[in-house]
């Protein structure tokens, strides 16, 4: 059954296909964004107004979390995928049956680890850039 009412942010996450979809562990936040870069077709015939037509669309998933070597799917797997330039299949969603998710092929465009100061958590962050059109579907 789909999630009812306002979705609790704890449910949302990035899942990577690794024989089955696995949530990237120890996430602290995440986001999904869609962009459109219209083409500028402004000319002297535009009466001083900017004119646009459709252009490139792109989509990105990003997240950050606490670094843990024992994560089922975490920094070690993400580093290996980045190093190998692996095309990953990723989902953004809750993982709850009947909830909608966004999925598609992604590449790791950015991966960072940080040790902020003494007696604090080591963290990591990742940006996944979509290749091709994303898919919107309900989890079955």
C-alpha positions as CSV (number, residue, x, y, z in Angstrom):
1,X,0.0,0.0,0.0
2,X,1.3,3.5,-0.9
3,X,2.5,5.8,1.8
4,X,-0.3,8.0,3.1
5,X,-0.2,11.6,4.1
6,X,3.0,13.6,4.1
7,X,6.0,11.4,3.4
8,X,8.5,11.1,6.2
9,X,12.0,12.0,4.9
10,X,13.5,9.0,6.7
11,X,11.8,6.8,4.1
12,X,13.4,8.5,1.1
13,X,16.7,7.3,-0.2
14,X,18.9,6.4,-3.1
15,X,18.9,2.7,-4.1
16,X,21.5,1.1,-6.4
17,X,20.8,-2.1,-8.4
18,X,23.4,-4.7,-7.3
19,X,21.5,-8.0,-8.1
20,X,18.7,-6.4,-6.1
21,X,18.1,-2.8,-5.2
22,X,20.1,-1.8,-2.1
23,X,19.7,1.4,-0.2
24,X,22.9,3.4,0.2
25,X,23.4,3.0,3.9
26,X,23.8,5.6,6.7
27,X,22.3,8.4,4.6
28,X,21.7,11.7,6.4
29,X,20.1,13.6,3.5
30,X,19.5,13.4,-0.2
31,X,17.9,15.2,-3.1
32,X,16.6,14.6,-6.6
33,X,16.6,17.3,-9.2
34,X,15.5,17.8,-12.8
35,X,16.8,20.6,-15.1
36,X,16.0,22.0,-18.5
37,X,18.3,24.2,-20.5
38,X,16.2,25.9,-23.2
39,X,17.8,27.0,-26.4
40,X,18.0,30.8,-26.9
41,X,16.5,31.7,-30.3
42,X,16.3,35.4,-29.6
43,X,16.8,37.5,-32.8
44,X,16.2,41.0,-34.1
45,X,12.7,39.9,-34.8
46,X,12.0,39.2,-31.1
47,X,11.0,42.8,-30.3
48,X,13.5,43.0,-27.5
49,X,12.2,40.0,-25.7
50,X,14.1,36.8,-25.1
51,X,12.7,33.8,-27.1
52,X,13.3,30.2,-26.1
53,X,12.7,26.7,-27.4
54,X,13.2,23.3,-25.8
55,X,16.7,22.1,-25.1
56,X,18.7,19.6,-23.1
57,X,17.1,18.0,-20.0
58,X,19.1,16.5,-17.2
59,X,18.5,14.9,-13.8
60,X,20.7,14.3,-10.8
61,X,20.5,12.4,-7.5
62,X,22.7,13.4,-4.6
63,X,23.1,12.3,-1.0
64,X,25.4,12.4,1.9
65,X,25.8,10.1,4.9
66,X,28.0,8.8,7.7
67,X,30.9,6.7,6.6
68,X,30.9,3.1,7.7
69,X,33.1,0.3,6.4
70,X,30.5,-2.3,7.3
71,X,27.7,-0.8,5.2
72,X,25.9,-3.2,3.0
73,X,26.1,-0.7,0.2
74,X,28.2,2.4,1.0
75,X,31.5,4.2,0.5
76,X,33.6,1.1,-0.5
77,X,31.1,0.1,-3.3
78,X,30.7,3.7,-4.4
79,X,34.4,4.3,-4.7
80,X,34.8,1.1,-6.7
81,X,32.0,2.1,-9.1
82,X,33.6,5.6,-9.5
83,X,37.0,4.1,-10.2
84,X,35.7,1.7,-12.8
85,X,33.5,4.4,-14.4
86,X,30.6,2.0,-13.9
87,X,27.2,2.9,-15.2
88,X,24.8,2.2,-12.3
89,X,21.1,1.8,-12.2
90,X,19.7,3.9,-9.4
91,X,16.3,4.7,-7.8
92,X,15.1,7.6,-5.8
93,X,12.2,6.7,-3.6
94,X,10.9,5.2,-0.4
95,X,11.1,1.6,-1.2
96,X,7.4,1.2,-0.1
97,X,5.2,-0.8,-2.3
98,X,2.9,1.3,-4.6
99,X,5.0,4.5,-3.9
100,X,6.3,6.2,-7.1
101,X,10.1,6.1,-7.7
102,X,12.4,7.6,-10.2
103,X,15.0,5.4,-11.8
104,X,17.6,5.3,-14.6
105,X,21.2,4.9,-15.6
106,X,23.6,7.1,-13.7
107,X,27.3,7.8,-13.4
108,X,29.1,9.0,-10.3
109,X,30.1,12.6,-11.2
110,X,31.3,13.5,-7.7
111,X,32.3,11.6,-4.6
112,X,33.7,13.2,-1.5
113,X,34.8,12.0,2.0
114,X,35.2,14.4,4.9
115,X,36.6,14.2,8.4
116,X,35.2,17.5,9.8
117,X,37.1,17.8,13.1
118,X,37.9,15.9,16.3
119,X,35.4,13.5,17.8
120,X,32.9,13.8,14.9
121,X,31.5,11.5,12.2
122,X,33.4,10.9,9.0
123,X,31.0,11.6,6.2
124,X,30.7,11.1,2.5
125,X,28.7,12.7,-0.3
126,X,27.9,11.6,-3.8
127,X,26.4,13.1,-6.9
128,X,24.8,10.8,-9.5
129,X,24.1,12.2,-13.0
130,X,21.5,10.6,-15.1
131,X,22.3,9.3,-18.6
132,X,19.2,9.2,-20.8
133,X,15.6,9.7,-19.7
134,X,14.5,8.8,-16.2
135,X,11.7,6.4,-15.6
136,X,8.8,7.2,-13.3
137,X,6.9,4.1,-12.0
138,X,5.1,2.7,-8.9
139,X,7.0,0.2,-6.9
140,X,5.4,-3.2,-7.1
